[in-house]
Amino acid sequence: MRDHRNTSAASADHRPPVMGMGGMGGGAARGMAPKARPRNTKETLIRLWAYLSRHRGSLFILFLLTALSSAIALAGPYLIGVAIDRYIIPGDYAGLLRLCAGLLAIYVLGTAASWIQVYMMTKVSQRTVWEMRKDLFARLQQLPLRFFDSRAHGDLMSRTTNDIENVSNTLNQSVTQVFSSLLNVAGALVIMLSLNVWLTLLSLVTVPLIMLITRKMAGFTRKHFAEQQRQLGELNGFIEETVTGQKVVMTFCREEQAVADFNAINARLRSVGIRAQIFTGLMGPVMNVVNNLSFAIIACGGGWLAFLGVTSVGIVVSFLNYSRQLGRPINELANQFNMIQAAIAGAERVFEIMDAPTEFEEDSGRRRLESVRGEVVFSGVSFGYKDDVSVLKGVTLTARPGDTIALVGPTGAGKTTIVNLLTRFYEIREGTVTIDGRSIQEYDKNSLRQQLGIVLQDAYLFSDTIRENIRYGKLDATDQEVEAAARLANADGFIRKLPHGYDTVLTAEGGNLSHGQRQLITIARAILADPAILILDEATSSIDTRTEMHIQEAMNRLMQGRTSFVIAHRLSTIREADQILVIHGGQIIERGTHEELLAHRGFYYELYTSQFQKVG
């Protein structure tokens, strides 16, 4: 599994549009939802079978039980015909009782086989979707940030829950049903041909009609169920981002707009759901009409043949039952058609994520970044999140080992983008970035990121204890090391005042802590990771002035001997930086120490003096 301890999405500064930010009705997420398009159903079924076939032993036993159940089901109509011709018409009641006892025994055996069959299929289906869900989540952990930038988080959640659950339900109910149906049809045809060829031909008159109707209806339902799954994913995406941004919704009094947008998406889902269910619901009644037509043809034709003495009454009765054996499998599949189509559409959406290229596909064979001196060089680097928009334009900078490099400039200038390229969250378009003289593209991404410690402006914590949230920076850290990191980050004091101290369980995203306290914990996490290169992206922006003084002292101790990149809007926090880079419009327009830039009286001077004027 990947080591996530230092990874995070782009924050503040200039960044790509991130889905799921919430607050304004979710228009971005809806606008970028993937469009439904025709899929390769055959390929999807083959891939599903690849998962199922991992349980060949259980499937083999399962299919044996299914074959036994089908054989028992096929034996019933034949024995009923025998009972009529040999025992009922001749009046042999003793023989009839013996045959009925035999029928009872085989039906009891069939019931037992069916129960075991359901039990085994449940185990196989649950193991299969467990493997699919595991593979899907593992794939999500390997996808680049660019992938998440263009997709609603709720839609991705829908694929890991709703879509896979549809697959689970269908596997549980339909796999054995399909196999049983094939056996029933094949077995019924063999027995019918052995009994009477002419009645068999009469039974097959409606089969072409059944196949034509099924094929036409399948095309309609597949299209509508694919659209239904897409709309469901869009609805989940809207709900996720609106709930996440509920405070923003309330701040701007957009509750009514959020409800209106939700109702619009919900109405589209309802509309496509109605169409999908209507086409599915028609399958059963239409098939019943066709089956009744077949029943009538056999009854009339068989009765005439029996009247002519060509066949017996018992065989006609058997054929009437076998006609149901031919039609019932198709009816049963028709009744489950919505589930089958939803499962295929859901599986396609799951496999679409699994097929997305990972950011580690090209890492094979690349060297690991082990020991780092900390020399970082950007040479003529240009980059844009979109091909037609450049965020950085020919950026060149050098950070010597142990240097503190401050990046300042207006919002959207490209400061955070520099960090995103250093961490290889995104790949550069032009130029090179080197660490200790080697291009970062020569190293595999995991080993590169393990040498980087990142503290972002947006503090993110998991629903776990405070201790485990700090330990996320170093999974094998002892409790003493965790607490030492917290003391260095000036977080130990407030943690020990909590009801359960370090074992206090945080709510979603640390909602039971203040923003400043959450930031202190993320700083402790970075301290525990003990990185060779440190990146602070507005790490103290949410902390009060008194606490900031303590944090600044801790940061100064942490940065000793490490190459550090500090993105700051509070220019008072970077006076001691070895080099300050002023970025504007994606270019470095000024560079130097604090005193040198003030003496230059350029853009940095204006930024610095304007901040103190605002304070005053």
C-alpha positions as CSV (number, residue, x, y, z in Angstrom):
1,M,0.0,0.0,0.0
2,R,1.2,3.5,-0.7
3,D,2.6,5.6,2.1
4,H,0.2,8.6,2.3
5,R,1.7,10.3,5.2
6,N,3.0,13.4,3.2
7,T,0.5,13.6,0.4
8,S,-2.3,16.1,0.1
9,A,-4.4,17.9,-2.5
10,A,-3.4,21.3,-3.8
11,S,-4.5,24.1,-1.4
12,A,-4.7,27.8,-1.5
13,D,-2.7,29.7,-4.1
14,H,-3.3,28.8,-7.8
15,R,-4.7,25.3,-8.2
16,P,-6.9,23.2,-10.4
17,P,-10.7,23.2,-9.8
18,V,-11.2,20.6,-7.1
19,M,-14.6,18.7,-6.9
20,G,-16.5,18.5,-3.7
21,M,-15.7,21.9,-2.3
22,G,-19.3,22.7,-1.7
23,G,-21.2,25.8,-0.9
24,M,-22.6,27.0,-4.2
25,G,-25.0,24.4,-5.3
26,G,-22.5,21.9,-6.9
27,G,-22.6,23.3,-10.4
28,A,-19.0,22.3,-11.1
29,A,-19.6,18.8,-10.1
30,R,-22.7,18.4,-12.3
31,G,-21.1,20.1,-15.2
32,M,-18.2,17.7,-15.2
33,A,-20.1,14.4,-14.7
34,P,-19.1,11.8,-17.2
35,K,-21.6,11.3,-20.0
36,A,-23.2,7.9,-20.5
37,R,-22.1,6.2,-23.7
38,P,-22.4,2.7,-25.1
39,R,-20.2,0.2,-23.4
40,N,-18.9,-3.2,-24.2
41,T,-21.2,-5.5,-22.3
42,K,-19.4,-8.6,-23.4
43,E,-16.0,-7.4,-22.1
44,T,-17.6,-6.4,-18.8
45,L,-19.1,-9.9,-18.4
46,I,-15.7,-11.5,-19.2
47,R,-14.0,-9.3,-16.5
48,L,-16.7,-10.2,-14.0
49,W,-16.2,-13.9,-14.8
50,A,-12.4,-13.4,-14.2
51,Y,-13.3,-12.4,-10.6
52,L,-15.8,-15.2,-10.1
53,S,-13.4,-17.8,-11.5
54,R,-11.0,-17.3,-8.6
55,H,-13.4,-19.5,-6.7
56,R,-13.5,-22.4,-9.1
57,G,-13.8,-25.1,-6.5
58,S,-16.9,-23.5,-4.9
59,L,-18.3,-22.8,-8.3
60,F,-17.9,-26.4,-9.4
61,I,-19.8,-27.7,-6.4
62,L,-22.3,-24.9,-6.9
63,F,-22.9,-25.9,-10.5
64,L,-23.2,-29.6,-9.5
65,L,-26.0,-28.7,-7.0
66,T,-27.6,-26.5,-9.7
67,A,-27.5,-29.4,-12.1
68,L,-29.1,-31.6,-9.5
69,S,-31.9,-29.1,-8.8
70,S,-32.5,-28.7,-12.6
71,A,-32.6,-32.5,-13.1
72,I,-35.2,-32.8,-10.3
73,A,-37.2,-30.0,-11.8
74,L,-37.1,-31.7,-15.2
75,A,-38.1,-35.1,-13.7
76,G,-41.3,-33.8,-12.2
77,P,-43.3,-33.2,-15.4
78,Y,-42.1,-36.5,-16.9
79,L,-43.2,-38.4,-13.8
80,I,-46.6,-36.6,-13.8
81,G,-47.2,-37.8,-17.4
82,V,-46.2,-41.3,-16.4
83,A,-48.6,-41.2,-13.5
84,I,-51.5,-40.3,-15.8
85,D,-50.8,-42.9,-18.5
86,R,-49.7,-45.8,-16.2
87,Y,-51.6,-45.3,-13.0
88,I,-54.5,-42.8,-13.1
89,I,-56.1,-43.9,-16.4
90,P,-55.6,-47.7,-15.7
91,G,-56.8,-47.1,-12.1
92,D,-53.6,-48.4,-10.4
93,Y,-53.8,-46.5,-7.2
94,A,-51.1,-48.5,-5.4
95,G,-48.6,-47.6,-8.2
96,L,-49.8,-44.0,-8.0
97,L,-49.0,-43.9,-4.3
98,R,-45.6,-45.3,-4.8
99,L,-44.9,-42.7,-7.6
100,C,-46.2,-39.9,-5.4
101,A,-43.8,-41.0,-2.6
102,G,-41.0,-40.9,-5.1
103,L,-42.0,-37.4,-6.3
104,L,-42.1,-36.2,-2.7
105,A,-38.6,-37.6,-2.0
106,I,-37.0,-36.0,-5.0
107,Y,-38.7,-32.6,-4.3
108,V,-37.4,-32.7,-0.7
109,L,-33.9,-33.5,-2.1
110,G,-34.3,-30.6,-4.6
111,T,-35.2,-28.3,-1.8
112,A,-32.1,-29.2,0.2
113,A,-29.9,-28.8,-2.9
114,S,-31.4,-25.4,-3.5
115,W,-30.8,-24.3,0.1
116,I,-27.1,-25.3,0.0
117,Q,-26.8,-23.7,-3.5
118,V,-28.1,-20.4,-2.1
119,Y,-25.7,-20.6,0.8
120,M,-22.7,-21.3,-1.4
121,M,-23.6,-18.6,-3.9
122,T,-23.9,-16.0,-1.2
123,K,-20.4,-16.9,0.0
124,V,-18.9,-16.8,-3.5
125,S,-20.7,-13.5,-4.4
126,Q,-19.6,-11.8,-1.2
127,R,-16.0,-12.9,-1.6
128,T,-16.1,-11.7,-5.2
129,V,-17.4,-8.2,-4.5
130,W,-15.0,-8.0,-1.5
131,E,-12.1,-8.5,-4.0
132,M,-13.6,-6.0,-6.4
133,R,-14.1,-3.4,-3.7
134,K,-10.5,-4.0,-2.4
135,D,-9.1,-3.6,-6.0
136,L,-11.1,-0.5,-6.6
137,F,-10.1,1.2,-3.4
138,A,-6.4,0.2,-4.0
139,R,-6.7,1.7,-7.5
140,L,-8.1,4.9,-6.1
141,Q,-5.0,5.2,-3.8
142,Q,-2.8,5.1,-6.9
143,L,-4.5,7.6,-9.1
144,P,-2.9,11.1,-9.6
145,L,-4.5,14.2,-8.2
146,R,-5.4,15.3,-11.7
147,F,-7.9,12.4,-11.8
148,F,-9.7,13.6,-8.7
149,D,-9.7,17.2,-9.9
150,S,-12.2,16.4,-12.7
151,R,-14.6,14.1,-10.8
152,A,-17.1,14.6,-8.0
153,H,-16.1,12.9,-4.9
154,G,-19.6,11.7,-4.3
155,D,-19.6,10.0,-7.7
156,L,-16.5,8.1,-6.8
157,M,-18.1,7.1,-3.5
158,S,-21.2,5.9,-5.4
159,R,-19.0,3.6,-7.5
160,T,-17.4,2.0,-4.4
161,T,-20.8,1.5,-2.7
162,N,-23.9,1.6,-4.9
163,D,-22.4,0.2,-8.1
164,I,-20.5,-2.7,-6.4
165,E,-23.6,-3.4,-4.3
166,N,-25.6,-3.8,-7.5
167,V,-23.0,-6.3,-8.7
168,S,-23.2,-8.2,-5.4
169,N,-27.0,-8.5,-5.5
170,T,-26.9,-9.7,-9.1
171,L,-24.2,-12.3,-8.5
172,N,-26.0,-13.6,-5.5
173,Q,-29.3,-14.1,-7.3
174,S,-28.6,-14.3,-11.1
175,V,-25.5,-16.4,-11.7
176,T,-27.0,-19.7,-10.6
177,Q,-30.3,-18.6,-12.2
178,V,-28.7,-18.2,-15.6
179,F,-26.9,-21.6,-15.4
180,S,-30.1,-23.3,-14.1
181,S,-32.1,-21.7,-16.9
182,L,-29.7,-23.0,-19.5
183,L,-29.9,-26.5,-18.1
184,N,-33.7,-26.4,-17.8
185,V,-34.0,-25.3,-21.4
186,A,-31.5,-27.9,-22.7
187,G,-32.9,-30.7,-20.6
188,A,-36.5,-29.9,-21.4
189,L,-35.8,-29.9,-25.2
190,V,-34.0,-33.3,-25.0
191,I,-36.9,-34.9,-23.0
192,M,-39.5,-33.3,-25.2
193,L,-37.8,-34.6,-28.4
194,S,-37.7,-38.1,-26.9
195,L,-41.4,-38.0,-26.1
196,N,-42.9,-36.4,-29.3
197,V,-41.2,-34.5,-32.1
198,W,-44.4,-32.8,-33.4
199,L,-45.3,-31.5,-30.0
200,T,-41.7,-30.3,-29.6
201,L,-41.9,-28.3,-32.8
202,L,-45.2,-26.8,-31.6
203,S,-43.5,-25.7,-28.4
204,L,-40.7,-24.0,-30.3
205,V,-43.0,-21.8,-32.4
206,T,-42.9,-18.9,-30.0
207,V,-39.1,-19.1,-29.2
208,P,-38.0,-16.8,-32.1
209,L,-40.6,-14.2,-30.8
210,I,-39.3,-14.5,-27.3
211,M,-35.7,-14.0,-28.5
212,L,-36.6,-11.0,-30.6
213,I,-38.5,-9.3,-27.7
214,T,-35.7,-10.0,-25.2
215,R,-33.1,-8.6,-27.5
216,K,-35.1,-5.4,-28.2
217,M,-36.0,-4.8,-24.6
218,A,-32.4,-5.5,-23.5
219,G,-31.1,-2.6,-25.7
220,F,-33.6,-0.2,-24.2
221,T,-33.1,-1.2,-20.6
222,R,-29.3,-1.3,-20.8
223,K,-29.2,2.3,-22.0
224,H,-31.6,3.6,-19.4
225,F,-29.9,1.7,-16.5
226,A,-26.5,3.1,-17.5
227,E,-28.0,6.6,-17.4
228,Q,-29.7,5.8,-14.1
229,Q,-26.3,4.9,-12.5
230,R,-24.7,8.0,-13.9
231,Q,-27.5,10.2,-12.5
232,L,-27.2,8.4,-9.1
233,G,-23.5,9.1,-9.0
234,E,-24.2,12.8,-9.9
235,L,-26.8,13.0,-7.1
236,N,-24.3,11.5,-4.6
237,G,-21.7,13.9,-5.7
238,F,-24.0,16.9,-5.1
239,I,-25.1,15.6,-1.7
240,E,-21.4,15.0,-0.6
241,E,-20.2,18.5,-1.6
242,T,-23.2,20.3,-0.3
243,V,-23.0,18.6,3.1
244,T,-19.2,19.2,3.2
245,G,-19.8,22.9,2.4
246,Q,-23.0,23.3,4.5
247,K,-21.5,26.2,6.5
248,V,-20.9,28.1,3.3
249,V,-24.4,27.3,2.1
250,M,-25.8,28.8,5.3
251,T,-23.5,31.7,5.3
252,F,-24.6,32.9,1.9
253,C,-28.3,31.9,2.5
254,R,-28.2,29.4,-0.4
255,E,-30.4,26.8,1.3
256,E,-33.3,27.3,-1.2
257,Q,-30.9,27.3,-4.1
258,A,-29.3,24.1,-2.9
259,V,-32.8,22.5,-2.5
260,A,-33.8,23.6,-6.0
261,D,-30.6,22.2,-7.5
262,F,-31.1,18.9,-5.6
263,N,-34.7,18.7,-6.8
264,A,-33.5,19.2,-10.4
265,I,-31.0,16.3,-10.2
266,N,-33.4,14.2,-8.2
267,A,-36.1,14.8,-10.9
268,R,-33.7,13.7,-13.6
269,L,-32.9,10.5,-11.7
270,R,-36.6,9.9,-11.1
271,S,-37.3,10.4,-14.8
272,V,-34.6,8.0,-16.1
273,G,-35.5,5.6,-13.3
274,I,-39.1,5.5,-14.4
275,R,-38.1,4.8,-18.0
276,A,-35.7,2.0,-16.9
277,Q,-38.3,0.4,-14.7
278,I,-41.1,0.7,-17.2
279,F,-39.1,-1.2,-19.9
280,T,-38.1,-3.7,-17.2
281,G,-41.6,-4.1,-15.9
282,L,-42.9,-4.8,-19.4
283,M,-40.7,-7.8,-19.8
284,G,-42.7,-10.0,-17.4
285,P,-46.2,-9.3,-18.8
286,V,-45.0,-9.6,-22.4
287,M,-43.3,-12.9,-21.7
288,N,-46.4,-14.1,-19.9
289,V,-48.5,-13.4,-23.0
290,V,-46.0,-15.3,-25.2
291,N,-45.9,-18.2,-22.8
292,N,-49.7,-18.4,-22.6
293,L,-49.8,-18.3,-26.4
294,S,-47.3,-21.3,-26.4
295,F,-49.5,-23.1,-23.8
296,A,-52.6,-22.6,-25.9
297,I,-50.8,-23.9,-29.0
298,I,-49.6,-27.1,-27.2
299,A,-53.0,-27.7,-25.5
300,C,-54.9,-27.4,-28.8
301,G,-52.3,-29.3,-30.9
302,G,-51.7,-31.9,-28.3
303,G,-55.4,-32.5,-27.7
304,W,-55.9,-33.0,-31.4
305,L,-53.0,-35.5,-31.6
306,A,-54.3,-37.3,-28.5
307,F,-57.7,-37.5,-30.1
308,L,-56.1,-39.0,-33.3
309,G,-54.2,-41.5,-31.1
310,V,-50.8,-40.2,-32.2
311,T,-49.8,-39.4,-28.5
312,S,-51.2,-40.0,-25.0
313,V,-52.9,-37.7,-22.6
314,G,-50.1,-38.1,-20.1
315,I,-47.5,-36.9,-22.7
316,V,-49.7,-33.9,-23.6
317,V,-49.8,-33.0,-19.9
318,S,-46.0,-33.4,-19.6
319,F,-45.6,-31.1,-22.6
320,L,-47.8,-28.5,-21.1
321,N,-45.5,-28.6,-18.0
322,Y,-42.3,-28.5,-20.2
323,S,-43.6,-25.6,-22.1
324,R,-43.5,-23.8,-18.8
325,Q,-39.9,-25.1,-18.3
326,L,-39.0,-23.4,-21.6
327,G,-40.7,-20.1,-20.8
328,R,-40.1,-19.9,-17.0
329,P,-36.3,-19.3,-17.3
330,I,-36.8,-16.4,-19.7
331,N,-39.6,-15.0,-17.4
332,E,-37.3,-15.3,-14.4
333,L,-34.5,-13.5,-16.1
334,A,-37.0,-10.9,-17.3
335,N,-38.2,-10.3,-13.7
336,Q,-34.5,-9.8,-12.7
337,F,-33.6,-7.8,-15.7
338,N,-33.4,-4.5,-13.9
339,M,-30.9,-6.0,-11.5
340,I,-28.8,-7.5,-14.3
341,Q,-28.7,-4.3,-16.3
342,A,-27.9,-2.2,-13.2
343,A,-25.1,-4.6,-12.3
344,I,-23.6,-4.4,-15.8
345,A,-23.8,-0.7,-15.8
346,G,-22.3,-0.5,-12.2
347,A,-19.5,-3.0,-13.1
348,E,-18.7,-0.9,-16.2
349,R,-18.4,2.2,-14.0
350,V,-16.2,0.3,-11.5
351,F,-13.9,-1.0,-14.3
352,E,-13.6,2.4,-15.7
353,I,-11.9,3.5,-12.5
354,M,-9.7,0.4,-12.5
355,D,-8.6,1.1,-16.0
356,A,-7.5,4.7,-15.3
357,P,-3.7,5.0,-15.5
358,T,-2.0,5.3,-12.1
359,E,0.7,7.7,-11.3
360,F,3.1,4.8,-10.5
361,E,2.9,3.0,-13.8
362,E,6.2,4.5,-15.0
363,D,8.0,4.1,-11.6
364,S,9.0,0.5,-12.3
365,G,12.8,0.3,-12.3
366,R,13.4,3.8,-11.1
367,R,15.9,4.5,-8.3
368,R,14.8,5.1,-4.7
369,L,15.6,8.4,-3.1
370,E,17.4,7.3,0.1
371,S,19.7,9.8,1.7
372,V,19.1,13.5,0.8
373,R,21.4,16.5,1.2
374,G,18.6,18.8,0.2
375,E,19.8,20.8,-2.8
376,V,16.8,21.6,-4.9
377,V,17.0,23.3,-8.3
378,F,14.3,24.4,-10.7
379,S,15.6,25.1,-14.2
380,G,13.3,26.8,-16.7
381,V,10.1,25.1,-15.3
382,S,6.8,25.9,-17.1
383,F,3.5,24.3,-16.2
384,G,-0.2,24.6,-16.5
385,Y,-3.1,22.6,-15.0
386,K,-4.8,23.0,-18.4
387,D,-2.9,22.7,-21.7
388,D,-3.9,26.2,-22.8
389,V,-3.3,28.0,-19.6
390,S,0.2,28.4,-18.1
391,V,0.6,28.9,-14.4
392,L,4.4,28.8,-14.2
393,K,6.5,30.4,-16.9
394,G,10.2,29.6,-16.9
395,V,10.8,29.4,-13.2
396,T,14.4,29.0,-12.1
397,L,15.5,28.8,-8.5
398,T,18.2,27.1,-6.4
399,A,17.9,26.0,-2.7
400,R,21.1,24.9,-1.1
401,P,21.1,22.2,1.6
402,G,19.7,23.7,4.8
403,D,18.3,26.9,3.1
404,T,14.9,28.3,3.9
405,I,13.2,29.5,0.8
406,A,10.2,31.7,1.2
407,L,7.6,32.0,-1.6
408,V,5.5,35.1,-1.5
409,G,3.1,36.8,-3.9
410,P,-0.6,37.4,-4.6
411,T,-3.1,34.6,-4.6
412,G,-3.0,32.7,-7.9
413,A,0.7,33.6,-8.6
414,G,1.8,30.0,-8.6
415,K,3.4,29.4,-5.2
416,T,1.6,26.2,-4.3
417,T,2.1,25.0,-7.9
418,I,5.8,25.0,-7.3
419,V,5.3,22.7,-4.3
420,N,2.9,20.5,-6.4
421,L,5.7,20.0,-8.9
422,L,8.4,19.3,-6.3
423,T,6.2,16.5,-4.8
424,R,5.3,15.3,-8.3
425,F,1.6,15.6,-7.6
426,Y,1.7,17.0,-11.1
427,E,4.3,16.5,-13.8
428,I,6.2,19.5,-15.3
429,R,5.6,20.5,-18.8
430,E,9.0,22.1,-19.6
431,G,12.3,22.3,-17.7
432,T,13.7,20.2,-15.0
433,V,13.5,19.9,-11.2
434,T,16.5,18.2,-9.5
435,I,17.3,17.1,-5.9
436,D,21.0,16.7,-5.2
437,G,21.8,17.0,-8.9
438,R,19.4,14.3,-10.2
439,S,16.0,14.9,-11.8
440,I,13.1,14.0,-9.5
441,Q,11.7,12.0,-12.4
442,E,14.5,9.5,-12.0
443,Y,13.1,8.6,-8.6
444,D,10.0,6.6,-7.8
445,K,7.3,8.8,-6.3
446,N,6.9,7.0,-3.0
447,S,10.6,7.3,-2.0
448,L,10.5,10.9,-3.1
449,R,7.5,11.8,-1.0
450,Q,8.9,10.0,2.0
451,Q,11.7,12.6,2.0
452,L,9.2,15.5,2.0
453,G,7.2,16.8,4.9
454,I,4.2,18.9,4.0
455,V,2.0,21.1,6.2
456,L,-0.9,22.6,4.3
457,Q,-3.1,25.5,5.1
458,D,-6.1,23.2,5.1
459,A,-5.6,20.9,8.1
460,Y,-7.0,17.5,7.5
461,L,-7.5,15.0,10.2
462,F,-9.0,11.5,10.2
463,S,-11.8,10.1,12.4
464,D,-9.5,8.4,14.8
465,T,-7.6,9.3,18.0
466,I,-5.3,12.3,18.2
467,R,-2.5,9.9,18.9
468,E,-3.1,8.0,15.6
469,N,-3.5,11.2,13.6
470,I,-0.1,12.3,14.7
471,R,1.3,8.8,14.2
472,Y,0.2,9.0,10.6
473,G,3.5,10.8,9.9
474,K,5.4,7.7,11.0
475,L,3.4,4.5,11.5
476,D,5.9,2.7,13.6
477,A,6.5,5.6,16.0
478,T,6.2,4.9,19.7
479,D,3.8,6.8,22.0
480,Q,6.8,8.7,23.5
481,E,7.8,9.8,20.0
482,V,4.3,10.9,19.2
483,E,4.1,13.0,22.4
484,A,7.5,14.5,21.8
485,A,6.4,15.7,18.4
486,A,3.3,17.2,19.9
487,R,5.4,19.0,22.5
488,L,7.6,20.4,19.8
489,A,4.6,21.6,17.9
490,N,3.2,23.2,21.1
491,A,0.2,20.9,20.9
492,D,0.8,18.8,24.0
493,G,-0.7,21.3,26.4
494,F,-4.2,21.5,24.9
495,I,-4.2,17.8,24.1
496,R,-3.7,16.8,27.7
497,K,-6.6,19.0,28.7
498,L,-9.0,17.1,26.5
499,P,-11.3,14.4,28.2
500,H,-9.2,11.5,27.0
501,G,-6.0,13.2,26.2
502,Y,-4.1,11.7,23.3
503,D,-6.8,9.0,23.0
504,T,-9.6,11.5,22.3
505,V,-11.4,10.4,19.2
506,L,-11.9,13.1,16.6
507,T,-15.1,13.5,14.6
508,A,-15.0,13.9,10.8
509,E,-12.1,16.1,9.7
510,G,-11.5,17.0,13.4
511,G,-14.7,18.9,13.8
512,N,-14.5,18.8,17.6
513,L,-11.3,20.9,17.6
514,S,-10.7,24.5,16.6
515,H,-9.0,25.2,13.3
516,G,-5.8,26.3,15.1
517,Q,-5.7,23.1,17.1
518,R,-6.2,21.0,14.0
519,Q,-3.3,22.8,12.4
520,L,-1.0,22.1,15.4
521,I,-1.7,18.4,15.1
522,T,-0.8,18.4,11.4
523,I,2.4,20.2,12.3
524,A,3.2,17.6,14.9
525,R,2.5,14.9,12.3
526,A,5.1,16.5,10.0
527,I,7.6,16.8,12.8
528,L,7.2,13.1,13.6
529,A,7.9,12.2,9.9
530,D,11.3,13.8,10.3
531,P,11.6,14.8,6.5
532,A,14.7,15.8,4.7
533,I,12.9,18.6,2.9
534,L,10.1,20.6,4.6
535,I,7.2,22.4,2.9
536,L,5.1,24.8,4.9
537,D,2.1,26.1,3.0
538,E,0.6,28.8,5.2
539,A,1.1,26.5,8.1
540,T,0.4,29.2,10.7
541,S,-2.3,31.1,9.0
542,S,-5.1,29.8,11.2
543,I,-3.3,30.3,14.5
544,D,-3.5,33.2,16.9
545,T,-0.6,35.5,17.3
546,R,0.4,34.2,20.7
547,T,0.4,30.6,19.6
548,E,2.1,31.6,16.4
549,M,5.1,32.8,18.3
550,H,5.5,29.3,19.9
551,I,4.9,27.6,16.6
552,Q,7.5,29.8,14.9
553,E,10.1,28.8,17.5
554,A,9.2,25.1,16.9
555,M,9.4,25.6,13.2
556,N,12.8,27.2,13.4
557,R,14.0,24.2,15.4
558,L,12.5,21.9,12.9
559,M,14.0,23.7,9.9
560,Q,17.5,23.5,11.3
561,G,19.6,21.5,8.9
562,R,16.7,21.0,6.5
563,T,15.9,22.6,3.2
564,S,12.6,24.3,3.7
565,F,10.1,25.9,1.4
566,V,7.7,28.3,3.2
567,I,4.7,29.8,1.4
568,A,3.6,32.8,3.4
569,H,1.1,35.7,3.2
570,R,2.2,37.0,6.6
571,L,5.5,38.4,5.5
572,S,6.5,39.0,9.1
573,T,7.0,35.2,9.5
574,I,9.7,34.9,6.8
575,R,12.1,37.7,7.7
576,E,14.9,35.2,8.6
577,A,14.5,33.2,5.3
578,D,17.8,32.7,3.4
579,Q,16.1,33.7,0.2
580,I,12.7,35.2,-0.6
581,L,11.2,34.6,-4.0
582,V,8.5,37.0,-5.1
583,I,6.2,35.3,-7.6
584,H,3.7,37.2,-9.8
585,G,2.0,36.0,-12.9
586,G,3.8,32.6,-12.7
587,Q,7.3,34.2,-12.8
588,I,9.9,35.1,-10.2
589,I,10.1,38.9,-10.4
590,E,12.3,39.5,-7.4
591,R,14.6,37.5,-5.2
592,G,16.8,38.2,-2.2
593,T,16.8,38.5,1.6
594,H,14.2,40.5,3.5
595,E,16.5,43.5,3.9
596,E,17.7,43.4,0.2
597,L,14.1,43.3,-1.1
598,L,13.0,46.1,1.2
599,A,16.0,48.2,0.1
600,H,15.0,47.5,-3.6
601,R,11.6,49.1,-2.9
602,G,9.9,46.9,-5.5
603,F,6.9,44.6,-5.4
604,Y,7.9,42.9,-2.1
605,Y,8.3,46.3,-0.5
606,E,4.8,47.3,-1.5
607,L,3.4,44.0,-0.2
608,Y,5.3,44.3,3.1
609,T,4.4,47.9,3.8
610,S,0.7,47.4,2.8
611,Q,0.4,44.6,5.4
612,F,1.6,46.9,8.2
613,Q,-0.6,49.7,7.0
614,K,-3.6,47.4,7.2
615,V,-2.5,46.3,10.7
616,G,-2.1,49.9,11.7
